[in-house]
Amino acid sequence: MKARVYVTLKNGVLDPQGKAIHHALEGLGFGGVADVRAGKMIELDLADSITDADLDAMCRALLANTVIENYRIERGA
Amino acid sequence: MKARVYVTLKNGVLDPQGKAIHHALEGLGFGGVADVRAGKMIELDLADSITDADLDAMCRALLANTVIENYRIERGA
């Protein structure tokens, strides 16, 4: 079974990576970009025995830093 | 208008970050993980004048390295 975890910085947390991307886009002549936020996507190939609670525990223990990051889990087929 | 760009490594490209995450999950006692691939998610807040072609150009010019990475664009409201 495949699962995807999307990790994003919480609102209000400074995002230097996103700022750098924004600045670089402007430098390349791409206007009309108001804001850029950078996040992570982690694709996991899991055994079918892994429950939603297991996946949530993985996110809390390792994949996301819940002090400054939100995470969203998307389970696939 | 919001748009999200998902950047993933192409199949066959080594993913040391994914390997490190996999190893760390096993070290923490999470079994049942067959494979982990790490990718990026970039959230853009765009002016309505930005077309799909503009967004594609941004991906090719900066957001993804198309030699080793695939990208997928998801436009929101």
Backbone of each chain as nested JSON, in Angstrom:
{
  "chains": [
    {"id": "A", "residues": [
      {"number": 1, "name": "MET", "atoms": {"N": [0.829, -1.186, 0.0], "CA": [0.0, 0.0, 0.0], "C": [0.875, 1.252, 0.0]}},
      {"number": 2, "name": "LYS", "atoms": {"N": [0.461, 2.207, -0.78], "CA": [1.224, 3.451, -0.847], "C": [0.565, 4.507, 0.039]}},
      {"number": 3, "name": "ALA", "atoms": {"N": [1.367, 5.343, 0.63], "CA": [0.832, 6.479, 1.37], "C": [1.723, 7.674, 1.095]}},
      {"number": 4, "name": "ARG", "atoms": {"N": [1.12, 8.832, 1.128], "CA": [1.892, 10.053, 0.97], "C": [1.669, 10.934, 2.176]}},
      {"number": 5, "name": "VAL", "atoms": {"N": [2.758, 11.51, 2.655], "CA": [2.669, 12.447, 3.767], "C": [3.15, 13.803, 3.255]}},
      {"number": 6, "name": "TYR", "atoms": {"N": [2.305, 14.801, 3.43], "CA": [2.656, 16.167, 3.031], "C": [2.965, 16.965, 4.287]}},
      {"number": 7, "name": "VAL", "atoms": {"N": [4.154, 17.513, 4.342], "CA": [4.578, 18.27, 5.518], "C": [4.755, 19.727, 5.113]}},
      {"number": 8, "name": "THR", "atoms": {"N": [4.035, 20.609, 5.792], "CA": [4.123, 22.04, 5.475], "C": [4.422, 22.821, 6.749]}},
      {"number": 9, "name": "LEU", "atoms": {"N": [5.073, 23.944, 6.579], "CA": [5.325, 24.813, 7.723], "C": [4.011, 25.454, 8.167]}},
      {"number": 10, "name": "LYS", "atoms": {"N": [3.836, 25.605, 9.465], "CA": [2.635, 26.278, 9.972], "C": [2.647, 27.74, 9.559]}},
      {"number": 11, "name": "ASN", "atoms": {"N": [1.458, 28.313, 9.492], "CA": [1.348, 29.744, 9.202], "C": [2.1, 30.543, 10.261]}},
      {"number": 12, "name": "GLY", "atoms": {"N": [2.817, 31.55, 9.807], "CA": [3.543, 32.39, 10.753], "C": [4.98, 31.95, 10.95]}},
      {"number": 13, "name": "VAL", "atoms": {"N": [5.298, 30.727, 10.557], "CA": [6.687, 30.271, 10.673], "C": [7.452, 30.746, 9.438]}},
      {"number": 14, "name": "LEU", "atoms": {"N": [8.581, 31.384, 9.668], "CA": [9.391, 31.897, 8.558], "C": [9.828, 30.762, 7.647]}},
      {"number": 15, "name": "ASP", "atoms": {"N": [9.794, 31.017, 6.348], "CA": [10.127, 29.991, 5.365], "C": [11.206, 30.516, 4.417]}},
      {"number": 16, "name": "PRO", "atoms": {"N": [12.466, 30.442, 4.835], "CA": [13.546, 30.989, 4.006], "C": [13.663, 30.29, 2.648]}},
      {"number": 17, "name": "GLN", "atoms": {"N": [13.364, 28.991, 2.616], "CA": [13.443, 28.267, 1.341], "C": [12.407, 28.815, 0.354]}},
      {"number": 18, "name": "GLY", "atoms": {"N": [11.184, 29.024, 0.852], "CA": [10.136, 29.587, 0.009], "C": [10.494, 30.996, -0.451]}},
      {"number": 19, "name": "LYS", "atoms": {"N": [11.05, 31.782, 0.454], "CA": [11.474, 33.144, 0.111], "C": [12.53, 33.123, -0.987]}},
      {"number": 20, "name": "ALA", "atoms": {"N": [13.476, 32.193, -0.876], "CA": [14.546, 32.091, -1.877], "C": [13.977, 31.711, -3.24]}},
      {"number": 21, "name": "ILE", "atoms": {"N": [13.004, 30.783, -3.241], "CA": [12.373, 30.38, -4.504], "C": [11.637, 31.575, -5.109]}},
      {"number": 22, "name": "HIS", "atoms": {"N": [10.904, 32.297, -4.266], "CA": [10.165, 33.478, -4.718], "C": [11.113, 34.493, -5.363]}},
      {"number": 23, "name": "HIS", "atoms": {"N": [12.206, 34.769, -4.67], "CA": [13.199, 35.728, -5.15], "C": [13.804, 35.27, -6.472]}},
      {"number": 24, "name": "ALA", "atoms": {"N": [14.108, 33.98, -6.563], "CA": [14.706, 33.44, -7.795], "C": [13.727, 33.517, -8.962]}},
      {"number": 25, "name": "LEU", "atoms": {"N": [12.436, 33.243, -8.705], "CA": [11.428, 33.349, -9.773], "C": [11.369, 34.781, -10.299]}},
      {"number": 26, "name": "GLU", "atoms": {"N": [11.39, 35.74, -9.37], "CA": [11.361, 37.145, -9.794], "C": [12.616, 37.485, -10.593]}},
      {"number": 27, "name": "GLY", "atoms": {"N": [13.75, 36.982, -10.14], "CA": [15.005, 37.228, -10.851], "C": [14.992, 36.659, -12.258]}},
      {"number": 28, "name": "LEU", "atoms": {"N": [14.257, 35.587, -12.456], "CA": [14.153, 34.97, -13.785], "C": [13.071, 35.646, -14.635]}},
      {"number": 29, "name": "GLY", "atoms": {"N": [12.416, 36.662, -14.074], "CA": [11.443, 37.417, -14.855], "C": [10.017, 36.918, -14.732]}},
      {"number": 30, "name": "PHE", "atoms": {"N": [9.772, 35.99, -13.793], "CA": [8.398, 35.515, -13.591], "C": [7.699, 36.433, -12.593]}},
      {"number": 31, "name": "GLY", "atoms": {"N": [6.808, 37.294, -13.085], "CA": [6.046, 38.163, -12.203], "C": [4.764, 37.472, -11.774]}},
      {"number": 32, "name": "GLY", "atoms": {"N": [3.956, 38.17, -10.997], "CA": [2.645, 37.657, -10.622], "C": [2.672, 36.584, -9.563]}},
      {"number": 33, "name": "VAL", "atoms": {"N": [3.808, 36.447, -8.886], "CA": [3.885, 35.464, -7.796], "C": [3.809, 36.23, -6.481]}},
      {"number": 34, "name": "ALA", "atoms": {"N": [2.767, 35.999, -5.709], "CA": [2.568, 36.749, -4.476], "C": [3.314, 36.116, -3.312]}},
      {"number": 35, "name": "ASP", "atoms": {"N": [3.359, 34.798, -3.277], "CA": [3.986, 34.132, -2.142], "C": [4.356, 32.707, -2.528]}},
      {"number": 36, "name": "VAL", "atoms": {"N": [5.405, 32.223, -1.921], "CA": [5.832, 30.835, -2.145], "C": [6.107, 30.195, -0.797]}},
      {"number": 37, "name": "ARG", "atoms": {"N": [5.585, 29.007, -0.601], "CA": [5.897, 28.24, 0.615], "C": [6.434, 26.879, 0.18]}},
      {"number": 38, "name": "ALA", "atoms": {"N": [7.504, 26.478, 0.789], "CA": [8.109, 25.197, 0.444], "C": [7.738, 24.151, 1.476]}},
      {"number": 39, "name": "GLY", "atoms": {"N": [7.439, 22.981, 1.019], "CA": [7.1, 21.888, 1.922], "C": [7.729, 20.591, 1.449]}},
      {"number": 40, "name": "LYS", "atoms": {"N": [7.411, 19.533, 2.139], "CA": [7.969, 18.225, 1.797], "C": [6.864, 17.237, 1.481]}},
      {"number": 41, "name": "MET", "atoms": {"N": [7.185, 16.304, 0.625], "CA": [6.264, 15.209, 0.348], "C": [7.057, 13.922, 0.555]}},
      {"number": 42, "name": "ILE", "atoms": {"N": [6.512, 13.015, 1.331], "CA": [7.207, 11.75, 1.585], "C": [6.304, 10.612, 1.127]}},
      {"number": 43, "name": "GLU", "atoms": {"N": [6.776, 9.815, 0.191], "CA": [6.012, 8.682, -0.329], "C": [6.485, 7.413, 0.37]}},
      {"number": 44, "name": "LEU", "atoms": {"N": [5.55, 6.707, 0.966], "CA": [5.897, 5.492, 1.703], "C": [5.235, 4.293, 1.047]}},
      {"number": 45, "name": "ASP", "atoms": {"N": [5.997, 3.245, 0.921], "CA": [5.455, 1.977, 0.438], "C": [5.34, 1.073, 1.658]}},
      {"number": 46, "name": "LEU", "atoms": {"N": [4.102, 0.798, 2.068], "CA": [3.868, 0.175, 3.367], "C": [3.24, -1.2, 3.243]}},
      {"number": 47, "name": "ALA", "atoms": {"N": [3.495, -2.037, 4.248], "CA": [2.793, -3.311, 4.338], "C": [1.324, -3.026, 4.673]}},
      {"number": 48, "name": "ASP", "atoms": {"N": [0.45, -3.928, 4.257], "CA": [-0.986, -3.707, 4.475], "C": [-1.352, -3.718, 5.957]}},
      {"number": 49, "name": "SER", "atoms": {"N": [-0.443, -4.271, 6.778], "CA": [-0.727, -4.34, 8.212], "C": [-0.596, -2.986, 8.907]}},
      {"number": 50, "name": "ILE", "atoms": {"N": [-0.003, -2.025, 8.22], "CA": [0.196, -0.706, 8.834], "C": [-1.144, 0.034, 8.913]}},
      {"number": 51, "name": "THR", "atoms": {"N": [-1.501, 0.42, 10.115], "CA": [-2.785, 1.111, 10.309], "C": [-2.605, 2.621, 10.204]}},
      {"number": 52, "name": "ASP", "atoms": {"N": [-3.733, 3.321, 10.169], "CA": [-3.68, 4.778, 10.161], "C": [-2.984, 5.304, 11.409]}},
      {"number": 53, "name": "ALA", "atoms": {"N": [-3.208, 4.621, 12.526], "CA": [-2.59, 5.063, 13.777], "C": [-1.071, 4.902, 13.714]}},
      {"number": 54, "name": "ASP", "atoms": {"N": [-0.606, 3.812, 13.073], "CA": [0.843, 3.618, 12.905], "C": [1.437, 4.762, 12.09]}},
      {"number": 55, "name": "LEU", "atoms": {"N": [0.745, 5.082, 11.009], "CA": [1.228, 6.12, 10.108], "C": [1.271, 7.465, 10.835]}},
      {"number": 56, "name": "ASP", "atoms": {"N": [0.253, 7.713, 11.618], "CA": [0.215, 8.95, 12.394], "C": [1.376, 9.001, 13.383]}},
      {"number": 57, "name": "ALA", "atoms": {"N": [1.671, 7.851, 13.982], "CA": [2.782, 7.789, 14.939], "C": [4.11, 8.07, 14.234]}},
      {"number": 58, "name": "MET", "atoms": {"N": [4.272, 7.546, 13.009], "CA": [5.496, 7.814, 12.248], "C": [5.662, 9.306, 11.999]}},
      {"number": 59, "name": "CYS", "atoms": {"N": [4.546, 9.954, 11.645], "CA": [4.603, 11.391, 11.367], "C": [5.019, 12.165, 12.604]}},
      {"number": 60, "name": "ARG", "atoms": {"N": [4.418, 11.799, 13.738], "CA": [4.697, 12.534, 14.97], "C": [6.112, 12.26, 15.473]}},
      {"number": 61, "name": "ALA", "atoms": {"N": [6.601, 11.037, 15.252], "CA": [7.907, 10.666, 15.786], "C": [9.045, 11.173, 14.91]}},
      {"number": 62, "name": "LEU", "atoms": {"N": [8.832, 11.205, 13.596], "CA": [9.971, 11.471, 12.72], "C": [9.678, 12.405, 11.557]}},
      {"number": 63, "name": "LEU", "atoms": {"N": [8.583, 12.156, 10.855], "CA": [8.422, 12.813, 9.555], "C": [8.14, 14.307, 9.657]}},
      {"number": 64, "name": "ALA", "atoms": {"N": [7.428, 14.705, 10.688], "CA": [7.116, 16.122, 10.841], "C": [7.545, 16.605, 12.223]}},
      {"number": 65, "name": "ASN", "atoms": {"N": [7.957, 17.851, 12.284], "CA": [8.23, 18.498, 13.561], "C": [6.974, 19.276, 13.913]}},
      {"number": 66, "name": "THR", "atoms": {"N": [6.149, 18.691, 14.793], "CA": [4.808, 19.249, 15.006], "C": [4.818, 20.59, 15.74]}},
      {"number": 67, "name": "VAL", "atoms": {"N": [5.991, 21.014, 16.191], "CA": [6.055, 22.349, 16.79], "C": [5.883, 23.415, 15.712]}},
      {"number": 68, "name": "ILE", "atoms": {"N": [6.498, 23.188, 14.569], "CA": [6.46, 24.211, 13.514], "C": [5.83, 23.71, 12.212]}},
      {"number": 69, "name": "GLU", "atoms": {"N": [5.501, 22.42, 12.154], "CA": [4.993, 21.893, 10.892], "C": [3.645, 21.201, 11.045]}},
      {"number": 70, "name": "ASN", "atoms": {"N": [2.827, 21.309, 10.011], "CA": [1.607, 20.51, 9.903], "C": [1.877, 19.342, 8.97]}},
      {"number": 71, "name": "TYR", "atoms": {"N": [1.105, 18.276, 9.137], "CA": [1.243, 17.17, 8.184], "C": [-0.134, 16.67, 7.777]}},
      {"number": 72, "name": "ARG", "atoms": {"N": [-0.185, 16.131, 6.587], "CA": [-1.43, 15.584, 6.064], "C": [-1.107, 14.235, 5.453]}},
      {"number": 73, "name": "ILE", "atoms": {"N": [-1.891, 13.238, 5.78], "CA": [-1.642, 11.877, 5.287], "C": [-2.656, 11.537, 4.213]}},
      {"number": 74, "name": "GLU", "atoms": {"N": [-2.169, 10.991, 3.119], "CA": [-3.045, 10.582, 2.019], "C": [-2.736, 9.117, 1.732]}},
      {"number": 75, "name": "ARG", "atoms": {"N": [-3.684, 8.255, 1.991], "CA": [-3.46, 6.825, 1.751], "C": [-3.921, 6.452, 0.361]}},
      {"number": 76, "name": "GLY", "atoms": {"N": [-3.087, 5.707, -0.336], "CA": [-3.445, 5.266, -1.683], "C": [-3.842, 3.808, -1.703]}},
      {"number": 77, "name": "ALA", "atoms": {"N": [-3.855, 3.209, -2.884], "CA": [-4.28, 1.817, -3.05], "C": [-3.134, 0.861, -2.712]}}
    ]},
    {"id": "B", "residues": [
      {"number": 1, "name": "MET", "atoms": {"N": [-4.833, 33.095, -6.849], "CA": [-4.997, 31.671, -7.152], "C": [-3.83, 30.879, -6.561]}},
      {"number": 2, "name": "LYS", "atoms": {"N": [-4.186, 29.767, -5.996], "CA": [-3.144, 28.925, -5.399], "C": [-2.782, 27.803, -6.365]}},
      {"number": 3, "name": "ALA", "atoms": {"N": [-1.549, 27.431, -6.352], "CA": [-1.122, 26.263, -7.132], "C": [-0.102, 25.491, -6.308]}},
      {"number": 4, "name": "ARG", "atoms": {"N": [-0.104, 24.204, -6.513], "CA": [0.884, 23.37, -5.833], "C": [1.685, 22.617, -6.873]}},
      {"number": 5, "name": "VAL", "atoms": {"N": [2.976, 22.58, -6.666], "CA": [3.854, 21.823, -7.551], "C": [4.489, 20.71, -6.715]}},
      {"number": 6, "name": "TYR", "atoms": {"N": [4.329, 19.488, -7.195], "CA": [4.927, 18.335, -6.512], "C": [6.117, 17.873, -7.324]}},
      {"number": 7, "name": "VAL", "atoms": {"N": [7.272, 17.845, -6.704], "CA": [8.497, 17.453, -7.4], "C": [8.996, 16.145, -6.801]}},
      {"number": 8, "name": "THR", "atoms": {"N": [9.137, 15.143, -7.646], "CA": [9.606, 13.836, -7.166], "C": [10.793, 13.376, -8.007]}},
      {"number": 9, "name": "LEU", "atoms": {"N": [11.647, 12.589, -7.407], "CA": [12.759, 12.02, -8.159], "C": [12.232, 10.98, -9.135]}},
      {"number": 10, "name": "LYS", "atoms": {"N": [12.834, 10.927, -10.325], "CA": [12.436, 9.915, -11.289], "C": [12.802, 8.526, -10.774]}},
      {"number": 11, "name": "ASN", "atoms": {"N": [12.079, 7.532, -11.26], "CA": [12.409, 6.151, -10.895], "C": [13.844, 5.837, -11.32]}},
      {"number": 12, "name": "GLY", "atoms": {"N": [14.55, 5.148, -10.466], "CA": [15.909, 4.767, -10.797], "C": [16.946, 5.748, -10.292]}},
      {"number": 13, "name": "VAL", "atoms": {"N": [16.503, 6.959, -9.919], "CA": [17.442, 7.928, -9.357], "C": [17.584, 7.647, -7.861]}},
      {"number": 14, "name": "LEU", "atoms": {"N": [18.816, 7.538, -7.405], "CA": [19.064, 7.25, -5.995], "C": [18.489, 8.365, -5.117]}},
      {"number": 15, "name": "ASP", "atoms": {"N": [17.9, 7.967, -3.993], "CA": [17.256, 8.918, -3.104], "C": [17.815, 8.757, -1.688]}},
      {"number": 16, "name": "PRO", "atoms": {"N": [18.956, 9.378, -1.405], "CA": [19.572, 9.201, -0.086], "C": [18.701, 9.731, 1.046]}},
      {"number": 17, "name": "GLN", "atoms": {"N": [17.932, 10.794, 0.78], "CA": [17.062, 11.337, 1.829], "C": [15.978, 10.325, 2.195]}},
      {"number": 18, "name": "GLY", "atoms": {"N": [15.383, 9.71, 1.16], "CA": [14.374, 8.679, 1.404], "C": [14.959, 7.489, 2.149]}},
      {"number": 19, "name": "LYS", "atoms": {"N": [16.176, 7.097, 1.754], "CA": [16.858, 5.984, 2.432], "C": [17.094, 6.299, 3.898]}},
      {"number": 20, "name": "ALA", "atoms": {"N": [17.503, 7.533, 4.173], "CA": [17.772, 7.94, 5.559], "C": [16.489, 7.898, 6.388]}},
      {"number": 21, "name": "ILE", "atoms": {"N": [15.377, 8.367, 5.782], "CA": [14.094, 8.34, 6.49], "C": [13.686, 6.891, 6.776]}},
      {"number": 22, "name": "HIS", "atoms": {"N": [13.838, 6.037, 5.764], "CA": [13.504, 4.615, 5.905], "C": [14.293, 3.997, 7.06]}},
      {"number": 23, "name": "HIS", "atoms": {"N": [15.595, 4.253, 7.052], "CA": [16.49, 3.709, 8.079], "C": [16.093, 4.225, 9.466]}},
      {"number": 24, "name": "ALA", "atoms": {"N": [15.763, 5.504, 9.542], "CA": [15.391, 6.1, 10.828], "C": [14.077, 5.503, 11.34]}},
      {"number": 25, "name": "LEU", "atoms": {"N": [13.124, 5.273, 10.424], "CA": [11.847, 4.662, 10.832], "C": [12.092, 3.275, 11.41]}},
      {"number": 26, "name": "GLU", "atoms": {"N": [12.971, 2.507, 10.744], "CA": [13.28, 1.171, 11.262], "C": [13.963, 1.267, 12.617]}},
      {"number": 27, "name": "GLY", "atoms": {"N": [14.852, 2.225, 12.747], "CA": [15.553, 2.424, 14.021], "C": [14.602, 2.77, 15.149]}},
      {"number": 28, "name": "LEU", "atoms": {"N": [13.507, 3.428, 14.829], "CA": [12.511, 3.799, 15.835], "C": [11.514, 2.664, 16.086]}},
      {"number": 29, "name": "GLY", "atoms": {"N": [11.697, 1.541, 15.388], "CA": [10.846, 0.385, 15.635], "C": [9.631, 0.286, 14.739]}},
      {"number": 30, "name": "PHE", "atoms": {"N": [9.547, 1.144, 13.729], "CA": [8.423, 1.053, 12.793], "C": [8.762, 0.058, 11.69]}},
      {"number": 31, "name": "GLY", "atoms": {"N": [8.167, -1.117, 11.757], "CA": [8.381, -2.11, 10.705], "C": [7.34, -1.941, 9.612]}},
      {"number": 32, "name": "GLY", "atoms": {"N": [7.421, -2.803, 8.624], "CA": [6.4, -2.81, 7.584], "C": [6.538, -1.715, 6.566]}},
      {"number": 33, "name": "VAL", "atoms": {"N": [7.701, -1.054, 6.563], "CA": [7.94, -0.022, 5.552], "C": [8.856, -0.612, 4.488]}},
      {"number": 34, "name": "ALA", "atoms": {"N": [8.359, -0.715, 3.255], "CA": [9.147, -1.336, 2.188], "C": [10.062, -0.331, 1.508]}},
      {"number": 35, "name": "ASP", "atoms": {"N": [9.584, 0.884, 1.351], "CA": [10.376, 1.876, 0.629], "C": [9.9, 3.274, 0.991]}},
      {"number": 36, "name": "VAL", "atoms": {"N": [10.826, 4.21, 0.948], "CA": [10.486, 5.61, 1.197], "C": [11.137, 6.46, 0.107]}},
      {"number": 37, "name": "ARG", "atoms": {"N": [10.376, 7.363, -0.457], "CA": [10.923, 8.32, -1.424], "C": [10.58, 9.721, -0.926]}},
      {"number": 38, "name": "ALA", "atoms": {"N": [11.567, 10.585, -0.945], "CA": [11.334, 11.953, -0.487], "C": [11.169, 12.869, -1.681]}},
      {"number": 39, "name": "GLY", "atoms": {"N": [10.232, 13.779, -1.584], "CA": [10.002, 14.751, -2.649], "C": [9.733, 16.115, -2.063]}},
      {"number": 40, "name": "LYS", "atoms": {"N": [9.432, 17.049, -2.927], "CA": [9.181, 18.413, -2.499], "C": [7.784, 18.846, -2.907]}},
      {"number": 41, "name": "MET", "atoms": {"N": [7.212, 19.705, -2.129], "CA": [5.945, 20.325, -2.489], "C": [6.147, 21.825, -2.398]}},
      {"number": 42, "name": "ILE", "atoms": {"N": [5.775, 22.539, -3.435], "CA": [5.939, 23.993, -3.441], "C": [4.562, 24.618, -3.646]}},
      {"number": 43, "name": "GLU", "atoms": {"N": [4.136, 25.416, -2.694], "CA": [2.843, 26.089, -2.782], "C": [3.066, 27.507, -3.266]}},
      {"number": 44, "name": "LEU", "atoms": {"N": [2.372, 27.866, -4.346], "CA": [2.543, 29.195, -4.929], "C": [1.228, 29.956, -4.836]}},
      {"number": 45, "name": "ASP", "atoms": {"N": [1.325, 31.21, -4.461], "CA": [0.161, 32.092, -4.475], "C": [0.335, 33.002, -5.685]}},
      {"number": 46, "name": "LEU", "atoms": {"N": [-0.501, 32.812, -6.698], "CA": [-0.254, 33.441, -7.996], "C": [-1.348, 34.437, -8.356]}},
      {"number": 47, "name": "ALA", "atoms": {"N": [-0.979, 35.422, -9.166], "CA": [-1.972, 36.322, -9.752], "C": [-2.808, 35.524, -10.747]}},
      {"number": 48, "name": "ASP", "atoms": {"N": [-4.049, 35.957, -10.96], "CA": [-4.949, 35.223, -11.851], "C": [-4.477, 35.245, -13.293]}},
      {"number": 49, "name": "SER", "atoms": {"N": [-3.576, 36.188, -13.606], "CA": [-3.072, 36.305, -14.982], "C": [-2.081, 35.203, -15.354]}},
      {"number": 50, "name": "ILE", "atoms": {"N": [-1.605, 34.48, -14.355], "CA": [-0.619, 33.422, -14.616], "C": [-1.303, 32.236, -15.291]}},
      {"number": 51, "name": "THR", "atoms": {"N": [-0.817, 31.861, -16.454], "CA": [-1.427, 30.759, -17.2], "C": [-0.742, 29.437, -16.852]}},
      {"number": 52, "name": "ASP", "atoms": {"N": [-1.355, 28.358, -17.316], "CA": [-0.741, 27.046, -17.122], "C": [0.636, 26.988, -17.758]}},
      {"number": 53, "name": "ALA", "atoms": {"N": [0.778, 27.657, -18.921], "CA": [2.07, 27.646, -19.61], "C": [3.132, 28.372, -18.785]}},
      {"number": 54, "name": "ASP", "atoms": {"N": [2.74, 29.491, -18.136], "CA": [3.685, 30.211, -17.268], "C": [4.16, 29.305, -16.136]}},
      {"number": 55, "name": "LEU", "atoms": {"N": [3.196, 28.615, -15.554], "CA": [3.506, 27.749, -14.416], "C": [4.441, 26.608, -14.855]}},
      {"number": 56, "name": "ASP", "atoms": {"N": [4.165, 26.076, -16.022], "CA": [5.017, 25.029, -16.56], "C": [6.438, 25.56, -16.803]}},
      {"number": 57, "name": "ALA", "atoms": {"N": [6.513, 26.792, -17.303], "CA": [7.827, 27.398, -17.546], "C": [8.596, 27.582, -16.238]}},
      {"number": 58, "name": "MET", "atoms": {"N": [7.886, 27.973, -15.185], "CA": [8.534, 28.132, -13.865], "C": [9.121, 26.806, -13.391]}},
      {"number": 59, "name": "CYS", "atoms": {"N": [8.342, 25.733, -13.587], "CA": [8.804, 24.411, -13.158], "C": [10.061, 24.009, -13.918]}},
      {"number": 60, "name": "ARG", "atoms": {"N": [10.044, 24.235, -15.228], "CA": [11.176, 23.814, -16.048], "C": [12.41, 24.669, -15.783]}},
      {"number": 61, "name": "ALA", "atoms": {"N": [12.176, 25.963, -15.481], "CA": [13.307, 26.871, -15.303], "C": [13.926, 26.764, -13.922]}},
      {"number": 62, "name": "LEU", "atoms": {"N": [13.109, 26.494, -12.912], "CA": [13.638, 26.602, -11.552], "C": [13.184, 25.5, -10.601]}},
      {"number": 63, "name": "LEU", "atoms": {"N": [11.879, 25.222, -10.593], "CA": [11.355, 24.418, -9.486], "C": [11.778, 22.954, -9.552]}},
      {"number": 64, "name": "ALA", "atoms": {"N": [11.918, 22.421, -10.759], "CA": [12.314, 21.015, -10.887], "C": [13.535, 20.899, -11.789]}},
      {"number": 65, "name": "ASN", "atoms": {"N": [14.371, 19.956, -11.484], "CA": [15.481, 19.61, -12.367], "C": [15.006, 18.443, -13.224]}},
      {"number": 66, "name": "THR", "atoms": {"N": [14.6, 18.754, -14.443], "CA": [13.902, 17.743, -15.25], "C": [14.811, 16.61, -15.725]}},
      {"number": 67, "name": "VAL", "atoms": {"N": [16.101, 16.735, -15.479], "CA": [16.992, 15.608, -15.793], "C": [16.727, 14.441, -14.834]}},
      {"number": 68, "name": "ILE", "atoms": {"N": [16.524, 14.772, -13.581], "CA": [16.357, 13.712, -12.579], "C": [15.012, 13.761, -11.855]}},
      {"number": 69, "name": "GLU", "atoms": {"N": [14.219, 14.79, -12.099], "CA": [12.972, 14.932, -11.343], "C": [11.749, 15.046, -12.255]}},
      {"number": 70, "name": "ASN", "atoms": {"N": [10.647, 14.521, -11.78], "CA": [9.34, 14.755, -12.398], "C": [8.614, 15.818, -11.598]}},
      {"number": 71, "name": "TYR", "atoms": {"N": [7.702, 16.512, -12.245], "CA": [6.876, 17.45, -11.496], "C": [5.428, 17.319, -11.921]}},
      {"number": 72, "name": "ARG", "atoms": {"N": [4.561, 17.67, -10.994], "CA": [3.13, 17.61, -11.239], "C": [2.527, 18.9, -10.702]}},
      {"number": 73, "name": "ILE", "atoms": {"N": [1.707, 19.538, -11.502], "CA": [1.116, 20.819, -11.113], "C": [-0.346, 20.611, -10.757]}},
      {"number": 74, "name": "GLU", "atoms": {"N": [-0.755, 21.18, -9.643], "CA": [-2.144, 21.077, -9.197], "C": [-2.642, 22.494, -8.959]}},
      {"number": 75, "name": "ARG", "atoms": {"N": [-3.548, 22.959, -9.766], "CA": [-4.061, 24.321, -9.6], "C": [-5.284, 24.31, -8.7]}},
      {"number": 76, "name": "GLY", "atoms": {"N": [-5.309, 25.262, -7.769], "CA": [-6.446, 25.355, -6.86], "C": [-7.325, 26.525, -7.224]}},
      {"number": 77, "name": "ALA", "atoms": {"N": [-8.186, 26.929, -6.288], "CA": [-9.133, 28.02, -6.574], "C": [-8.446, 29.377, -6.399]}}
    ]}
  ]
}
